[in-house]
Amino acid sequence: MAKRKPDGSAGATRKQTILSKPSDPVRARSDLVQQVQSGAMTPKDAETQAERLGIAPLIAQPDPAKFDPMSEVAWTLPMVAAWIRFRSLDEVREQWGPYRSEIRYWRKFEGGGWELAARQPATLPHMFLSDEPISSTHDIKEAGRAGRIRATGTCTRTKERREIQPIEWQDLEHTQTSGDRDALRIRRHKAISFQGYDDIVFFRDEILEEWPSADSIDDSRFYRLPEAEPRRGKPKEAYRALKLKYPDGRVPKLSIEALVRVLNQRPKMIGHEPTNRDAVLRALGKKK
């Protein structure tokens, strides 16, 4: 019989707090997710329960080492735009479909409630890489017109994949299909036609040659994360979020407000609140 405390309640032993692993882990995970969605549990409580059951975590963050963008011969338009903007394979990975498809995170609804959500496919309008609208498409068009880079796409007319010719880039404009996918369409006068290309990919090696790696870029364009993280609170959370996003410790020198937006639009860690300007400044060692 468990020893009773002075208040008469039974004292829980360590063994009583450890639950046996369920015979059907998939069903157990599904039940926890449904309890969060119904409001019976919070995401934090569900993750704690999942850990006790030996089926944690419910959220999923794939190992970056298993997703090397350099293993891909062809890069998509968002991957190319990320490389042009940041010269970082970490950023390219963030826009890579197979990597994104394995991420699961708790997303809060505006009216309350949570769901375990997957990352959406990467598209240019959703990247929010800087204060300015993404201008990489202009650079890509210029390099394509000059024949310095090549791309292929599925022709909307023939439904076959073919190489986009240099002369075509003059009239191609970026747009999105009804399925929220990046596409290139021919502009005729002031109107965008239905003719063009879907599923556009570029030859990786030509992209790297046209836009050299960060090793040849002035380091003054980056912040360097301090070796030691802040001790507690929001600065510590911001530091870890920056380290997760930029494993090499080199953070693109955007405005602090832009970095705050970049961190806050990432899947949120359980128990972490949105970051702010002060936390990011302290994480970067720019403020004591």
C-alpha positions as CSV (number, residue, x, y, z in Angstrom):
1,M,0.0,0.0,0.0
2,A,1.4,3.4,-0.9
3,K,2.6,5.5,2.0
4,R,0.2,8.3,2.8
5,K,1.1,12.0,3.0
6,P,0.1,14.1,6.1
7,D,-2.9,15.3,4.0
8,G,-4.1,11.7,3.6
9,S,-3.3,11.5,-0.1
10,A,-1.4,8.5,-1.5
11,G,2.2,9.5,-2.4
12,A,2.9,8.6,-6.1
13,T,6.1,6.6,-6.6
14,R,8.4,7.1,-9.5
15,K,7.2,3.8,-11.0
16,Q,3.6,5.0,-10.9
17,T,4.5,8.0,-13.1
18,I,5.9,5.9,-15.9
19,L,3.3,4.3,-18.2
20,S,3.9,1.2,-20.2
21,K,4.3,1.6,-23.9
22,P,0.9,1.1,-25.7
23,S,0.4,-2.0,-27.8
24,D,-0.7,0.3,-30.7
25,P,1.5,3.4,-30.7
26,V,-0.1,4.8,-33.8
27,R,-3.6,4.7,-32.2
28,A,-2.2,6.2,-29.0
29,R,-0.7,9.1,-30.9
30,S,-3.9,9.6,-32.8
31,D,-5.9,9.7,-29.6
32,L,-3.6,12.3,-28.0
33,V,-3.9,14.5,-31.1
34,Q,-7.7,14.2,-31.1
35,Q,-7.8,15.2,-27.4
36,V,-5.8,18.4,-28.2
37,Q,-8.1,19.2,-31.2
38,S,-11.2,18.7,-29.0
39,G,-9.7,21.0,-26.3
40,A,-9.4,18.2,-23.7
41,M,-5.6,18.7,-23.6
42,T,-3.1,21.3,-24.4
43,P,-0.3,20.6,-26.8
44,K,2.2,20.8,-24.0
45,D,0.2,18.3,-21.9
46,A,-0.1,16.0,-24.9
47,E,3.7,16.0,-25.5
48,T,4.3,15.3,-21.8
49,Q,1.8,12.3,-22.0
50,A,3.4,11.1,-25.2
51,E,6.8,11.1,-23.5
52,R,5.5,9.1,-20.6
53,L,4.0,6.6,-23.0
54,G,7.3,6.4,-24.9
55,I,5.8,7.7,-28.2
56,A,7.2,11.3,-28.1
57,P,7.4,13.6,-29.7
58,L,4.1,14.2,-31.5
59,I,5.7,17.1,-33.4
60,A,8.3,16.2,-36.0
61,Q,11.5,18.0,-37.1
62,P,13.5,15.9,-39.6
63,D,17.2,15.5,-39.2
64,P,18.8,18.1,-41.6
65,A,21.8,15.8,-42.2
66,K,19.5,13.4,-44.0
67,F,18.3,16.1,-46.4
68,D,21.3,17.5,-48.3
69,P,20.2,19.8,-51.1
70,M,23.5,19.1,-52.9
71,S,22.2,15.6,-53.5
72,E,19.6,17.0,-55.8
73,V,20.6,17.7,-59.4
74,A,17.6,20.0,-60.0
75,W,16.3,22.7,-57.6
76,T,12.8,24.2,-57.6
77,L,12.1,27.9,-58.0
78,P,11.8,28.5,-54.2
79,M,15.0,26.6,-53.6
80,V,16.8,28.8,-56.2
81,A,15.3,32.0,-54.8
82,A,16.5,31.0,-51.3
83,W,20.0,30.3,-52.5
84,I,20.2,33.7,-54.3
85,R,18.9,35.6,-51.3
86,F,21.0,33.8,-48.5
87,R,23.7,31.7,-50.2
88,S,22.8,29.1,-47.5
89,L,22.1,25.4,-48.0
90,D,20.1,25.6,-44.8
91,E,17.7,28.0,-46.4
92,V,17.5,26.0,-49.6
93,R,16.6,22.9,-47.4
94,E,13.8,24.9,-45.8
95,Q,12.2,25.3,-49.3
96,W,12.7,21.7,-50.3
97,G,9.5,19.7,-50.6
98,P,10.7,16.3,-49.2
99,Y,12.1,18.0,-46.1
100,R,9.0,20.2,-45.5
101,S,6.7,17.2,-45.9
102,E,8.1,15.5,-42.8
103,I,7.7,18.5,-40.5
104,R,4.8,18.4,-38.0
105,Y,4.0,21.3,-35.6
106,W,1.2,22.5,-33.4
107,R,-0.7,25.3,-35.1
108,K,-3.1,27.5,-33.2
109,F,-6.3,28.6,-34.8
110,E,-7.2,32.3,-34.6
111,G,-10.4,31.5,-32.8
112,G,-8.7,29.1,-30.4
113,G,-7.8,25.4,-30.5
114,W,-4.9,23.6,-32.0
115,E,-4.1,21.1,-34.7
116,L,-1.0,19.0,-35.6
117,A,-0.2,20.5,-39.0
118,A,2.2,19.8,-41.8
119,R,4.2,22.5,-43.6
120,Q,2.7,23.7,-46.9
121,P,4.6,23.3,-50.1
122,A,7.1,26.1,-50.6
123,T,6.1,28.9,-53.0
124,L,7.7,32.3,-53.7
125,P,4.9,34.5,-52.1
126,H,5.1,32.5,-48.9
127,M,8.8,32.7,-48.3
128,F,8.9,36.2,-46.6
129,L,12.7,36.3,-46.9
130,S,13.2,40.0,-46.4
131,D,11.5,43.4,-46.0
132,E,11.2,43.7,-49.8
133,P,9.1,41.6,-52.1
134,I,11.2,38.7,-53.5
135,S,13.2,40.1,-56.5
136,S,15.1,36.9,-57.3
137,T,12.8,36.2,-60.3
138,H,14.2,39.2,-62.1
139,D,17.8,37.9,-61.6
140,I,16.7,34.4,-62.7
141,K,15.0,35.8,-65.9
142,E,18.1,37.8,-66.8
143,A,20.4,34.8,-66.4
144,G,17.9,32.6,-68.3
145,R,17.7,35.1,-71.2
146,A,21.5,35.2,-71.4
147,G,21.7,31.4,-71.5
148,R,23.8,31.2,-68.3
149,I,21.3,29.0,-66.5
150,R,18.9,26.4,-67.8
151,A,15.5,25.3,-66.6
152,T,12.9,22.7,-67.6
153,G,9.2,22.7,-67.0
154,T,6.0,21.0,-68.0
155,C,4.6,22.8,-71.0
156,T,1.0,23.7,-70.5
157,R,0.3,23.1,-74.2
158,T,1.9,19.7,-74.8
159,K,1.9,18.5,-71.2
160,E,5.5,17.3,-71.7
161,R,8.6,18.4,-69.9
162,R,11.0,20.4,-72.0
163,E,13.8,22.9,-71.6
164,I,12.8,26.6,-71.5
165,Q,14.6,28.4,-74.3
166,P,16.6,31.6,-73.6
167,I,14.3,33.6,-76.0
168,E,11.2,32.6,-74.0
169,W,12.4,34.2,-70.7
170,Q,11.6,37.6,-72.2
171,D,7.9,37.1,-72.0
172,L,7.6,34.7,-69.0
173,E,6.2,36.0,-65.7
174,H,5.9,34.3,-62.3
175,T,2.4,33.5,-61.2
176,Q,0.6,30.9,-59.1
177,T,-1.9,28.3,-60.2
178,S,-5.2,27.6,-58.6
179,G,-3.5,24.9,-56.6
180,D,-1.2,27.5,-55.1
181,R,1.8,26.3,-57.0
182,D,4.6,28.3,-58.6
183,A,4.3,28.6,-62.4
184,L,5.7,30.6,-65.3
185,R,3.2,32.1,-67.8
186,I,3.6,34.0,-71.0
187,R,2.6,37.7,-70.8
188,R,0.8,39.0,-73.8
189,H,0.6,42.8,-73.7
190,K,-0.8,43.5,-70.3
191,A,-2.5,40.1,-69.7
192,I,-1.1,36.8,-68.4
193,S,-2.0,33.9,-70.7
194,F,-2.7,30.3,-69.8
195,Q,0.4,29.2,-71.7
196,G,3.7,28.6,-70.1
197,Y,5.3,26.1,-67.7
198,D,4.5,24.2,-64.5
199,D,6.8,22.3,-62.1
200,I,9.9,24.3,-63.0
201,V,13.3,23.1,-62.0
202,F,16.8,24.4,-62.5
203,F,20.2,22.7,-62.9
204,R,21.8,23.1,-59.5
205,D,25.4,23.4,-60.7
206,E,24.6,26.2,-63.0
207,I,22.8,28.1,-60.2
208,L,25.9,27.7,-58.0
209,E,28.1,29.0,-60.7
210,E,25.9,32.0,-61.5
211,W,25.5,32.9,-57.8
212,P,28.7,31.7,-55.9
213,S,28.6,30.3,-52.3
214,A,28.7,32.4,-49.1
215,D,32.4,31.5,-48.8
216,S,33.2,34.1,-51.3
217,I,30.8,36.7,-49.8
218,D,31.9,39.4,-47.5
219,D,31.2,38.2,-43.9
220,S,30.0,41.7,-43.0
221,R,26.6,40.6,-44.6
222,F,26.0,38.3,-41.6
223,Y,25.6,38.4,-37.9
224,R,27.6,35.8,-35.9
225,L,25.7,34.0,-33.1
226,P,27.6,34.1,-29.8
227,E,29.1,30.8,-28.7
228,A,27.2,30.9,-25.4
229,E,23.4,31.1,-25.4
230,P,21.5,33.4,-23.1
231,R,20.7,31.9,-19.7
232,R,16.9,32.1,-19.7
233,G,13.6,33.4,-21.1
234,K,12.8,34.7,-24.5
235,P,16.4,35.5,-25.5
236,K,17.3,31.9,-24.9
237,E,14.4,30.7,-27.0
238,A,15.3,33.2,-29.8
239,Y,18.9,32.0,-29.7
240,R,17.9,28.4,-30.1
241,A,15.5,29.2,-32.9
242,L,18.2,31.1,-34.7
243,K,20.6,28.2,-34.1
244,L,18.1,25.7,-35.5
245,K,17.5,27.9,-38.6
246,Y,21.2,28.8,-39.1
247,P,23.3,25.8,-37.8
248,D,26.5,27.4,-38.9
249,G,25.8,30.4,-36.7
250,R,25.9,32.8,-39.6
251,V,22.6,34.8,-39.6
252,P,21.8,37.0,-42.6
253,K,22.0,40.7,-41.7
254,L,18.3,41.5,-42.2
255,S,16.7,44.2,-40.1
256,I,15.9,43.0,-36.6
257,E,12.2,43.3,-37.4
258,A,12.6,41.1,-40.4
259,L,14.4,38.4,-38.3
260,V,11.6,38.5,-35.8
261,R,9.1,37.8,-38.6
262,V,11.2,35.0,-40.0
263,L,11.4,33.3,-36.6
264,N,7.7,33.8,-35.8
265,Q,6.5,32.3,-39.0
266,R,8.4,29.1,-38.3
267,P,6.6,26.1,-36.6
268,K,6.4,27.1,-32.9
269,M,8.1,25.0,-30.3
270,I,5.8,23.7,-27.5
271,G,5.6,26.2,-24.7
272,H,7.4,28.9,-26.6
273,E,5.7,32.2,-27.3
274,P,6.4,34.4,-30.3
275,T,9.7,36.2,-30.1
276,N,10.3,40.0,-30.2
277,R,12.9,42.6,-31.1
278,D,14.5,42.7,-27.6
279,A,14.9,38.9,-27.4
280,V,16.5,38.7,-30.9
281,L,18.9,41.6,-30.1
282,R,20.0,39.8,-26.9
283,A,20.3,36.4,-28.7
284,L,22.6,38.0,-31.2
285,G,24.7,39.6,-28.4
286,K,23.8,43.1,-29.6
287,K,22.2,44.0,-26.3
288,K,23.1,43.0,-22.7
